[in-house]
Amino acid sequence: MSEGRIVAEMTFGFWTAFFDKPHAATGIGFHLVKTAFPHLERSKRDLVSVKAGWEDVRQLRNRVFHHERIIHWIEK
């Protein structure tokens, strides 16, 4: 199996949890942030900011999948 396929088959829950503290201790998450988001502002290239962004995406995704109203959705 190729690397691209392995990455593509990871669940959305995996990616939202990937930026938690346990992964921060390994340094993998920080390296991934620099590699995967090269145009992200340097001030937002920390795991806390990236985790918050993923949480917003996860909440929107969950609202859509549960057929909740999103037209007036305001991110926190």
Buried (B, 14 or more C-beta within 10 A) or exposed (E): EEEEEEEEEEEEEEBBBBBEEEBBEEEEBBEBBEEEEEEBEEEEBBBEBBBBBBBEEBBBEEEEEEEEEEEEEEEE
